[in-house]
Amino acid sequence: MTTETNSGSCCGTGSCGAGATVDVRGVGITTVYQVSGMTCGHCENAVSQEISALDGVTAVTAVAKTGEVTVTSTAALDDEAVRAAVDEAGYELVGRA
């Protein structure tokens, strides 16, 4: 599986990505979150990278078009830790989808 890598600022057009996926191999609990502010592939990648750094996360898929971020982890994640990661990426966690 490949990991999308973007640099620079967000394009703001909502047309440059079809979903960024970070997969560090594993299975477990899948949780879907709603994130506001994502508009493109850069946004998806930024959110995916920050969430994938959380302990126990094995895969992240962010889709700007729907605002959904699907996270797979080895154990239940603390929603506040996910919120902090999304905030660090520059976006807002609305809650669980």
Secondary structure as the mmCIF struct_conf table of DSSP 4:
data_model
#
loop_
_struct_conf.conf_type_id
_struct_conf.id
_struct_conf.beg_label_comp_id
_struct_conf.beg_label_asym_id
_struct_conf.beg_label_seq_id
_struct_conf.end_label_comp_id
_struct_conf.end_label_asym_id
_struct_conf.end_label_seq_id
BEND BEND1 GLY A 8 SER A 9
BEND BEND2 GLY A 12 GLY A 14
BEND BEND3 CYS A 16 CYS A 16
BEND BEND4 ALA A 18 ALA A 18
STRN STRN1 ALA A 20 ASP A 23
BEND BEND5 ARG A 25 ARG A 25
STRN STRN2 ILE A 29 SER A 36
BEND BEND6 GLY A 37 GLY A 37
BEND BEND7 CYS A 40 CYS A 40
HELX_RH_AL_P HELX_RH_AL_P1 GLY A 41 SER A 52
TURN_TY1_P TURN_TY1_P1 ALA A 53 ALA A 53
BEND BEND8 LEU A 54 LEU A 54
TURN_TY1_P TURN_TY1_P2 ASP A 55 GLY A 56
STRN STRN3 VAL A 57 VAL A 63
TURN_TY1_P TURN_TY1_P3 ALA A 64 GLY A 67
STRN STRN4 GLU A 68 SER A 73
BEND BEND9 THR A 74 ALA A 75
HELX_LH_PP_P HELX_LH_PP_P1 ALA A 76 ASP A 78
HELX_RH_AL_P HELX_RH_AL_P2 ASP A 79 ALA A 89
TURN_TY1_P TURN_TY1_P4 GLY A 90 GLY A 90
STRN STRN5 GLU A 92 ARG A 96
#
